[in-house]
Amino acid sequence: MCDVFAIPPGFPVRLRPTIKDDDHRTNGEFLMTREPVYLTQHPTESSLWDSFFSQAGFFSIRGHESDRPLAMSKTAIIIPARWASSRLPGKPLLELAGQPLVQHVWERCRKVREADEVIIATDDMRIAEAAFAFGADVALTSAKHPTGTDRIAEVAKKLPGFDVILNVQGDEPFIEPALIRRLIEVLQKEKSLAMSTAACPLAEGELENPNCVKVVTGITGDALYFSRSPIPCDRDGDATPARFRHLGIYGYRRKFLLDFVKWKQTPLEKSEKLEQLRALEHGAKIRIITTKAAGPGVDTTEDAKKAAKLLADGKRKS
């Protein structure tokens, strides 16, 4: 059983990582919170923290830095994970093929060599303890965030040396590392872009489904519009336009992300209930990276059963 320590707001702490391997070593990065911080002691850790610092609010549960040479700007993948879910409470810790759902996502993100950090952001100690146990970097965030974007922005705000922030949903156990790399690379190469995100061809029956978000792009590949409605319209039925389903993975320029969460909801965002429209209404450029197909996410109990079988089959084949 892990011991749990309550740290009052404004009391800074830095933890010694419990695992050192060939790929990572301790760095000096810290994450902050304005809420009370609850930190867990790993069962194998004899001393909970190395030292205390004078700047209020700093904390780190685990800190790593890649052994490759540091670039001028760095990239962080942040995985928002919350306990509360109307359909699947405790979804991040659902056991699939012998390990928590969020661990599958984290392991895939760790394969992305372009990422300097992979951090799980959560407001729940049960998720934090589980993530800590399998070796993840964990940032405890406020429980008051209305969206996962606000949650990752809280963490990104405390990463001043990072230029690119990836938001990878914690319920996507089949997310392809290659797709994440492409989202990172386009932001690293094209400094005029504020965001990058992904899309795949619509499957049969998805065009009329309002739960399936459609996206249309311009010649450059930048998003023109996102909608729950069938877009683009083929008025005469003879144009056969390419139609794409938006996938919920986002890359952000860090500065843009911090500005974005300060903006009020915009009219189209309120109408469609799609926060990426806030970015478009403010004139931001969002590059769409297309992929052949999307792996199944986990939103329902039935999704979880299907995902567990696919993951188990994959382990047996490997």
N, C-alpha and C positions, 0 to 999 in steps of 0.2 A: 504494500500500500504506500503510495506517495504521500509525503508530508506536504501540507499546503501552508504557505506563509502569506499573510495579508500585509501588504505594504501600503501605508497611507499615501494620499495624493501628495505630490511634490517631494517624495522621498526617493532619490535615485538609486538604482542598483544595477550591477552588471554581473551576469552569471558566467561561470566557466563552462565551456562546452564539454559534454561528457564523452564525445566520440571524436577522435581525430583519425582521418584516413588519408589515402594517397591523393585524393582529389581536393581536399580542403584543409585549411588551417585557420586558426583564430584571427579575426580582424579586430578593428577598433570601432566598428559601426554600432550605433545604438538606435533603438526605437523608443518612441515616447508615448505616453498616454496622459490624459488629463483626469481620467477616472481613477479610483482606487485600483491598485495593481495586485493581482493574486498570482504568486509564482509557485510552481511546483518543484520539489526536489526530486531529481531522478534517483531511483533506488540504488544505483551504483555510485552515486556522487557523495563523497564524504564531506565536502565543504560546499555549501550552497552558492556562495558568491566570492569573487576575488577581492573586490574593492568597491568603495562607495565614492560617488562623484558629487561635485558641488552644484551642478546644474539640475534643477528640479525637473522631474518628469521623465528622465531618461531610464530606459530599461532594455534589456535584451535577454531573451530566454536561451537562444543559441546564436552564435555569430560565426559566419564562415566567409572566406574570400577565396576565389579561385587561385590556383597556383600559377596560372598564365599571367603574363605581364599586364599591368593595369592600363586600361585605355583612358583617354581624356574624359570620356563620359561612360557611365555604366548603365546596365540594364537589370531591372528587378522584375521577376514574375511574382505577382501577389495573388493568392488564392483565397477569396472571401468564403468563409464557412460559418453559418449560423445554425443554432439548434432549432429555432422556431421555424416550422413549416406547416402550412395548413393541411397539406396532404401527407407529408412524411416527417413528423417531428423527429429530430435527431438524425436526419438524413446523412450528414457527413460521416457518422459512425456506423452506418449500416454495414454489416459484414458481407462482403462479396468475395468469394473464393479465398476465404481465410484471412482477410484483412479489411480494415475500414475503407469505405468508398473514397474518402478524401486522400487516403494513402496512395491509392491507384493513380489519382490525378497528380499528386505530388511526385510520384516516381517517374511519371511521363515527363513532367516539367523538368525534372533533374537531368534528363537526357539532352536538354537544350544547352549546348556548350556556350552559346552566345549570351546566356543569362549569368550574371555575376551573383545573384541571390534568388532563391526561391523561398517565399515567406507565406505561411498560412496566417490569415488575419481573422480573428474570431473574438466574440464577446462572451464566450462560454468556456468555463473552466474544464468541463468534461472533454470538449474538443481539444483544448489546449493541452491537457494531460496526455490524451491519446497521441496527439501529434508530437509532443515532446518525447514520448516513449519510442516512436519509430524514427526519431532523429531529425525532425523538421525544425526549422527556424519558425518561431511563433510570435506574432504581435497581438497582444491583447488590446482590443479597441473598445470604444464606447458602445453601449447597448442601444443607443438612441438613433443610430443611423437608419434612414428610411430605405436606402438601397446599398447594394454591394459596391457601387461606384464611390459612394460617400465613405464606405469602410476602407477601401484601398487608398483613397485620397488621404485619410488620416495617417496611414502608414507612409505613403509617399512623401508627405510633408516633412517627415523626419529623415528623409534620405536625400540630403542636398547634393551629394556627389553623383546622383543618378539622373540621366536625361530621358530614358525610355522606361515606361512602366507598362507591364502587361497584366491585364485582368483575365484570369483563367477561372471559369466557374468550377466550384468544388464538386459538381455533380456530373462531370464529363470524364468518366474513366477511360474513354477511348480516344481522347484528344490526341492528335498526331503531333509529335515533336517537330516534324518537318514543317507543319503549318505554322506553329508558333515561331519557328526560325524565320519564316518568310515575313511574318508580321513585324518582327524585330528589324530585319534587314532593310525593309522599305523605309522605315522611320530613320534608320541610321544613314541611309543614302540620300533621302530627299527631305531636306531640312524644312521645306515649306509645308510639309504635311503636319497636321495637328493630331490625327488619329489614323489607325488602320484597323480593319476588321475583316471578317471572312464571310464567304457565301458559297453555296453549292447549288447545282441545278435543282429545280423543284421536282419532287416526286409526284407520282400520280395521286390526285385527290387533295393536294396541298394548296392549290391555287385559290380555292374558295374558303379555305380554313382560316378564320381570323387569328387563331393561335399560332399560325405559321406566318412569320413576318417576311414580307417580300422586299427586295431592294432592286432599284434600277440605277444604272451607272452611265456616265458619259464616255466619250471616246478614250479619255485618258485613264479610265478605270476608277475615277472618283465617284462617290455616291451622289446621285441627284435627289433621291427620295427613298424613304422607307415607309412601308404601309402594311396594315393588316388586310387591306382590300386587294382585289386582283389587279396587279399592275405588272407591266404596262397593258393598257387596253388594246385589243386587236379588233378595231371597230368593224372591219369588213370580213374578218375571219380568214384572211389570206396572207397575212404578214408573217405568221409563225415567229414572233419575237422570242429571244432568249429570256427565260424567266429564272430568277434566282431566289433561293431562300437564305435569309440572313442567319448567320451563326453567332451565338452570343459570346464571342471572344474579342477583346479589344486591346489594341496597343495605343498608348497615349504618349505624347510629349509631356514630360512631368509638369512643366510650367502651365501648359494648357489644361491639364487635369485639375490642377489646384485652382485655376480660374473658373473652370467649368462648374465645379460643385458650389461655387459662390453665386452663380447666376440663378435667377428665378426661373421657374418653369415657363416655357413659351407656349403660345397658342396651339401650334401643331402638336407639340409634345403632349399637351393636355388632351387633345382630341384623340390621338392615336394611342396614347399611353406608351410612348416610346421615347426614352430619354435621349437617344442619339439624335433625334430631331432638334433638340436644343442646340446641339453643336452646329447642325446645318443652318438653323435660323440665325445663328451668330456669324455665319459666313465661313465656318471652318472647313478645311479640306479633309475628307475621309477617304482613304484609299481602300478599295475592296479587293481582297486577295481571294481568288476563286480556287476551289478544290473540288475534286470529283464527287465526293460524298461525305456526309457527316456521320460520325459514329453515334450510336444511340446514347442519349442522356438518361438520367434517372430522375423522374418526376413523380412516379407512382409506384405502388407495390409491385404491379405487373412489370414495370420497367426494371425494377431491381431484380426480379427473378430472371428476366431475360439477360440482363447484364451479368449476373452471377454465373449463369450457364456459359455465356460466351467467354468470360474470363477463365473459368475452370477448364473449358475446352482448350483455350489458348495455352494454359500452363501444362496440360497433359501433352500437347503437341510439341512444346519446347523441351 
